[in-house]
């Protein structure tokens, strides 16, 4: 699990989902579910607080995997013995945040497109 979490830490959400979707690691499926849940929680909180959030600006700020409680089971062995089996569990924690510089870049790009569109339309009317 930690190998997969280390791959996606600090990346944009869309990039991380792409990595997880095509990863051959077994843990990638579970981490993808947790990441989708974190995105849904971020959208819900933004709607609840009457704020607007763009999923494209979200990135993984904090992602860790901690050890959870181990389920203790026993398996029969030779000569009437029992060998212990520990089925390990884990706690996955993913915290998302919005990149402010990406928001500013998107806004400035949109305003630049508008200003060039206005300039081209106003220069076309002068002819």
N, C-alpha and C positions, 0 to 999 in steps of 0.2 A: 504494500500500500504506500509506503513512504517513497519508493522509487517513482511512482506515478505522481504523487503529490508534489515532489520536487520538480518534476517536469513542467507542471502547470503554474507553479507559484510565480506571481508577478505578471502573468500574461493577461491579455484581454480575454473576456469571457468567450467571444466567438472563436478565437484562436484555440483556447483551451478545450472547448467543446469539440472542435475539429480533431485535435490531438487525441482526446479520449475516445472519440468515435472510431478511429482507425488504429488504436493501440491494440497490440496483441496480449497485453497483460490482463489477467482475470480481474484484477482490482479496478480496472478502468471503468467497467460497467457500473459498479457501486458508486465510484467517485463522480461519474457523470450524472447519476441520479441525485446525488447530494448537491452538485453544482446547479442543476436545473431547479432544484428546490430553493437554493439560495437566490437565484434570479427571480423566481416567482415571489419569494418573500420580499425582495427589494421592490418589485413592482407593486405589490400589495401595500407596503408601507408608504410608498410615494403617493399612491391613490388615496390612502387613508389620511395623509397629511396635506392633501390638495397641492402636491408638488408634481412637477413633470420630471421624468427621468427617461433618458435614452439608453437602451440596453447596449448600444454600440460603444458607449463611453465607460461602461463598467469594466473593472479589472479585478483580479484576485489579489487583495491586499494582504490577507493572512490566511494560510492554509496549513493545518497540522493534522497529524494522526497520532492519537494516544492509545495506549493499551486499555482495553475494556476488561470486564470480568471474564474469566475463563470458565467454560462449562466443563465440569469433571465427569467423565464417563469411564466405564471399564469395558475391556474387551476380553473375552475368554482366551486363555493361552493353554499351552500344553500342560499336562499332568494336573489339571484342576486349578491351575493358577489364574489370576486375573491381572492383566496389564493395564495401567492407567492411560487414559487418553485425555488430553487437554484440548478442547475445541476453543480456540482463542477468538475473541471478539475485539473490535476496535471502535474508537470514537473518532469520527472525521469532523473537523471543524473548518468551515470555509467562510471567510468574511470578504464581502465585496465592497468596492468604493468606486466613485466616479472620478475619472481623470479630468481635472480642471483644464489643463493645457489643451486637451483634445476638444473639450467643449469650446474653448476660445478659438481654436483653429477652425472648427466647423463654422462658428459664427462669423469669423473674419473671412473665410472662404465664401460664405453665402453673401456677405455684404459686398465683397469684391466682385462677385458675379453680378449682383444687382447694379453696382456702380458702372461696370463695363457695359451691361445691357442698356442702362440709361444713357451712357455716353454714345454708344453706337446708334441708339434710336434718335438721340438729339442731333448727332452729326449727320444722320441720314435725312433729317428734315431740313437742314440748312442747304442742301444741294438743290 
